[in-house]
């Protein structure tokens, strides 16, 4: 992390709860512009909740979330989206009866009144990144393979031209070749200037892709370091790499 640079995303002592059940405990982390940062941990550790709380669902019970220097801790989801955050949810959640093109158009709905936003620029970026979506643009999303649906979910998020892309388990349920393809695409997205925060059960792939990573255990961050440092860490290797 470059401390001379103002972080794009900064969490300070963030606590999140569902009712009386506390899920995240005093989370502090920072992501610099242009970074790929991975969050790894076991199922039930709170990884998805952390991503969702960045998007205001649920709001943090305590602590502060700063995005691009602005406090977004208690903002509504659509206002967070307008600031330049996009989420690719776990399970893809594409609209099966709508075409690929219609699904992509939905990625722009939060930004309709934003003067800096261009539908055509977004489409060109998505179709260049995912040529298969161009080929399938008139097909219903429900007829796509799992990998193509994941491409569509990522493409839909990119349509708003976000500064920060949040991804929740993008490799889940995909064949190994398609996982490789998706991770290659994520690298290309980062090279084009989009910052990425990645929650991923495939710790090996995620930490190879990411410059830095955090390990979440029972709602608390227990380790942080470069991707290569965490890959070499005996605790990480034993817990998440099956060694």
N, C-alpha and C positions, 0 to 999 in steps of 0.2 A: 504494500500500500504506500502511495506517495503522499507524505504528510504535507508537502508543499501545495498540493492540490486540494481544493475544497471537495469533500465527499459528495457524490450525487445523492446517496442515501445514507442516513445515519440514524441508528436506533440507540437510545440512551435509557437503560434501565426499564425496558418495556415489559409489562406484565399483562397477560391476556387470560380471561376466564370466561367460561360458559356458566352462567348462573353463579353458584357457589364453588364450582370446580375450577381451580386455577390450572391452566394448561401450560402457560409460558411464564418463566420466573426471571425477571430482571435481565432481559436480553439486551446486550449492547453489541453492536457490530457496525461496520461502515463499508461502503462500496464506492470506489472511485469511478469517475467517468471512463467508459471504455473497457472496464474490467469484465471478465467472466468470473463470478464467484459461486461456488457450490456449497450447498447445505446438505450434509449427509447425516444419517441416523436411522435407527431401527423404526419399524412400523409402530405408530402410536407415540413417537417421541415428541410430536408437536410441529413437525415440519410444515405440513399443509396449513395448519392454523397460523403459523408465522407468516406464510405468504399471504393468506387471506386477510390477516390483520393489516398488512401493508396496503390493502385495497379497501380497508374500512369495514370488513365483514369477518369477525366482529371488531369493534373499536378496542384499542388498548384500554385496559382498566387503570393503568398507571404508566408513567414514563412518557418519552417524547419520540416522535418519528419526524425527522426532517427530510424533505426531498427537494433537491436543488436549492437548498438554503431556506426553504419555507416549511413552516410547521403544518403537517397534514394529519396530525394525530386524530383529530375529531372531524375531519372532512367527510362528506358523503362520497360514495364510490364514484359517481359520475364526475364529481369535481376533481377527484384524484386522477381519473382517466384524462380529464382535460389538461391537467398539469403535465402529462406525458408518461403515464404508467399504464402498461397493458399486461393482462394476465392470460396465460394459457392454462386452463384448469386441468386437473387430473381427470382422465377419462374422456378427454377431447370435447365432448358436448357439442358436436356439430348438429345442425338442424337437418335431420335425415331426409325430409320430404322436399327440402329446398335445394336448388342447384348450387354447384360450387361457387359460381359468380354471385348468387344471392347471399350465400353465407359470407363471402368476402365483404360484400357491401355492408353487412351488419356490423362489421368491425369499425365502421366510421360513424355510427349513430351518435356516439357521445360528443362528436366533434363537429357536427354539422355547421355550427355557427362560428367556427374558428377560421379566421382569415388566412392563417399560415398553412392550412391543410389543403392538400390536393389529392382528390380521388384518383386521378390518372397516374400521378407519381407513385402512389401506394400500389396500385394495380401492377404497374410496370415492374416495381421492385419485387413483388410477390411472384409474378409469372416468370421473371428472370431467375429468381432463386429456386422456384419449384416449377420447371417446365411441364411436369405431369399435370399440375392444376390447370394450366392453359389448355392442355389436351382434353381435360375432363370438365372444362368450365360449364358446359351445358348439362352435365350429368347430375342426377340427384346425389347428395352427399352420402345417403344411406347405401348407395351401391359401390362406394369406394372401399378399398382394402383398409385395414387398420392403419397401416403406414401412411397411406394417402390421406386418411382422415386426420392423422396427426399433422401432416404438412398443412392441411386446410386450417386446422386450429391455430397453428403458428402464423400462417398467412393472414388469417382474420385479425389476429392481434397486431400484426405489423401494419395493417391498413391504416391505423391511426398514427403511423410514424412515431412510435414512442421513443422517449429517451431511455426508459428502463423497461426491459421485458422480463416478466416473472414467469417461470415455467415450473409446473408441478408434475413431476414424474413423466417426462415426455417419452421415455423408452418403454413404459409399462405395456406388456402384452405384445410387443413387437418382435418379429424375427431378427436374429443377430445382424443380418445384412442391412435390414431397414434401420436398426439402431445406429449402425455405422453411418448410414446416409443422413439421418437426422442430426447426429452430432457434427458431421461435416457441415451441414447447413447452419447449425448454431455458430460454428466458427466463422462462417462467411458473414453471418448477421453481425457478429461482433466486429469483424474487420471493416464493415460498412459504418461503424460508429455507434451501434446500439449497445448499451450496457446490459448485461444479462445476470440475473440472479436465479440459480438453478437448484431446485429441489429434486433429488434423484436417488432412487433405491440402488441403481447400478453405480456404486461408489467408485469402482475402478475406472469406468468410462468418465464419470463426472470429474474426478480429480485429475485425470489426464488432460481433460479439456480446460479446466479452470486454472487461472493464475493463482487463486487463493481459495481456501475452503474453511468452513466451520463445521464442527461436529456437535450435534444436538442430542443430549441424553436426558430423558425424562423432563423435558421442558427447559433445560438449562444448557448453555454452551459450555462444553468441557474442554475443547481443543480448538485452536485455530492455527493456520500457517499456510505456506504455499501449497499448491496441489502436490508437488513432488515431496515436500516434507511430510504431509499427511499420508501419502501413499507408502512412505517408508516407515511410518510410525508403527511399532509393534501392536499397540492397542487397536489402532484402526485396522491393521491387517487381520488381527484375530477376530474382531467384531464384525467387520463389514466386507472383508475380502476372502473369508472362508479359510484362513490359514491358521 
